[in-house]
Amino acid sequence: MRLDYHLLDVFTDRQFGGNQLAVFLDPPQDLSKVTMQRIAQELNLSETTFLFPPVGSANDYRLRIFTPAAELPMAGHPTVGTAFALARLGRLDGAKGDGAIVFEEGVGPIAVTIEADEDGAPRDVWMRQPIPQFHDIIHDRQGIADMLSLAEADLLPGAPLQVVSSGLPFLYVPVRSLEAAGKAQLKYDRWRSVLAGSDAQNIFLMTTETLLANATAHSRMFAPALGVSEDPATGSASGPLGAYLLKYGLSEADDMISEQGVEMGRPSIIRIRIERNGAAITGVVVGGRCAYMGYGSLLID
């Protein structure tokens, strides 16, 4: 069995940056979950996607997303990158929406809009995410700091360590500075004892001190339970990041930029748009650019 895939760098405008993604646009409809998981493990990227016909008639495609260790109900850079691949390869003629693609994902329909440049080539890709939900606050600040090889004094005072989710939960850990963000290293033994098995096991660390003058936050994400030691760009965490920054007064802007992946040598730029009615968040859109890297095939017995 031959399976063709496309390789992209997502949330970057240049090759060798952002987050890598493999996209299988034409897998057999009977391809098993076990095989998809093994393929994702074989490629060993943060995520690999498989595109299928939709189950619901109102949607365009069914998108399945795998890390090396698990299938995800929703993810940002796989959604953005798969839409970009479809647009770049001229595969959107059958899309039902007016300028948008609707993917069926584990959290429900996800609408994606693609903006073209002056030559008609796909440029900015935007995905609409579920409204972020705020969950448990973790009160063991010393334990979380130690888990990240930090001192409790490195954590930002007055900002809670809280789980927020738009379909995939993350524990948001604000720190004081770029220096603190840069020296963080996850201790796996402490992670297992403090967070493993909880809804807080994916850790999103951020600071409002940034490298880029127009950035809102400098971010890092660790997800050992998903087989991802560190992620260079996490779109599914960026919508909740924007909501968190607004809720706790760390930003007043509705349009934000998260810089991520710098410590990994894969700088990423993730754009966040928050829609509000007064203090209530009514919509969250996350987007960015992609770079096409090439294509290949797997030959599976």
Secondary structure as the mmCIF struct_conf table of DSSP 4:
data_model
#
loop_
_struct_conf.conf_type_id
_struct_conf.id
_struct_conf.beg_label_comp_id
_struct_conf.beg_label_asym_id
_struct_conf.beg_label_seq_id
_struct_conf.end_label_comp_id
_struct_conf.end_label_asym_id
_struct_conf.end_label_seq_id
STRN STRN1 ARG A 2 VAL A 10
BEND BEND1 PHE A 11 PHE A 11
BEND BEND2 ASP A 13 ARG A 14
TURN_TY1_P TURN_TY1_P1 GLN A 15 PHE A 16
BEND BEND3 GLY A 18 GLY A 18
STRN STRN2 ASN A 19 PHE A 24
BEND BEND4 LEU A 25 ASP A 26
TURN_TY1_P TURN_TY1_P2 GLN A 29 ASP A 30
HELX_RH_AL_P HELX_RH_AL_P1 LYS A 33 LEU A 43
TURN_TY1_P TURN_TY1_P3 ASN A 44 ASN A 44
BEND BEND5 LEU A 45 SER A 46
STRN STRN3 GLU A 47 PHE A 52
BEND BEND6 VAL A 55 GLY A 56
TURN_TY1_P TURN_TY1_P4 SER A 57 ALA A 58
BEND BEND7 ASP A 60 ASP A 60
STRN STRN4 TYR A 61 PHE A 66
BEND BEND8 PRO A 68 ALA A 69
STRN STRN5 GLU A 71 LEU A 72
BEND BEND9 PRO A 73 PRO A 73
HELX_RH_AL_P HELX_RH_AL_P2 GLY A 76 ARG A 88
TURN_TY1_P TURN_TY1_P5 LEU A 89 GLY A 90
TURN_TY1_P TURN_TY1_P6 ASP A 93 GLY A 94
BEND BEND10 GLY A 97 GLY A 99
STRN STRN6 ALA A 100 GLU A 105
TURN_TY1_P TURN_TY1_P7 GLY A 106 VAL A 107
STRN STRN7 GLY A 108 ALA A 116
TURN_TY1_P TURN_TY1_P8 GLU A 118 ASP A 119
BEND BEND11 GLY A 120 GLY A 120
STRN STRN8 PRO A 122 GLN A 129
HELX_LH_PP_P HELX_LH_PP_P1 PRO A 130 PRO A 132
STRN STRN9 GLN A 133 ILE A 138
HELX_RH_AL_P HELX_RH_AL_P3 ARG A 141 MET A 147
TURN_TY1_P TURN_TY1_P9 LEU A 148 SER A 149
HELX_RH_3T_P HELX_RH_3T_P1 GLU A 152 ASP A 154
STRN STRN10 LEU A 155 LEU A 155
HELX_LH_PP_P HELX_LH_PP_P2 LEU A 156 LEU A 156
TURN_TY1_P TURN_TY1_P10 PRO A 157 GLY A 158
STRN STRN11 LEU A 161 SER A 165
BEND BEND12 SER A 166 LEU A 168
STRN STRN12 PRO A 169 PRO A 174
STRN STRN13 VAL A 175 VAL A 175
BEND BEND13 ARG A 176 ARG A 176
HELX_RH_AL_P HELX_RH_AL_P4 LEU A 178 LYS A 183
HELX_RH_AL_P HELX_RH_AL_P5 TYR A 188 VAL A 194
TURN_TY1_P TURN_TY1_P11 LEU A 195 GLY A 197
BEND BEND14 SER A 198 SER A 198
TURN_TY1_P TURN_TY1_P12 ASP A 199 ALA A 200
BEND BEND15 ASN A 202 ASN A 202
STRN STRN14 ILE A 203 THR A 207
BEND BEND16 THR A 208 THR A 208
BEND BEND17 LEU A 211 LEU A 212
TURN_TY1_P TURN_TY1_P13 ALA A 213 ASN A 214
BEND BEND18 THR A 216 THR A 216
STRN STRN15 ALA A 217 ALA A 223
HELX_RH_3T_P HELX_RH_3T_P2 PRO A 224 LEU A 226
TURN_TY1_P TURN_TY1_P14 GLY A 227 GLY A 227
STRN STRN16 VAL A 228 ASP A 231
BEND BEND19 PRO A 232 PRO A 232
HELX_RH_AL_P HELX_RH_AL_P6 GLY A 235 LYS A 247
TURN_TY1_P TURN_TY1_P15 TYR A 248 GLY A 249
BEND BEND20 LEU A 250 LEU A 250
BEND BEND21 ASP A 254 ASP A 254
STRN STRN17 ASP A 255 GLN A 260
HELX_RH_3T_P HELX_RH_3T_P3 VAL A 262 MET A 264
TURN_TY1_P TURN_TY1_P16 GLY A 265 GLY A 265
STRN STRN18 SER A 268 ASN A 277
TURN_TY1_P TURN_TY1_P17 GLY A 278 ALA A 279
STRN STRN19 ALA A 280 GLY A 288
STRN STRN20 CYS A 290 LEU A 299
#
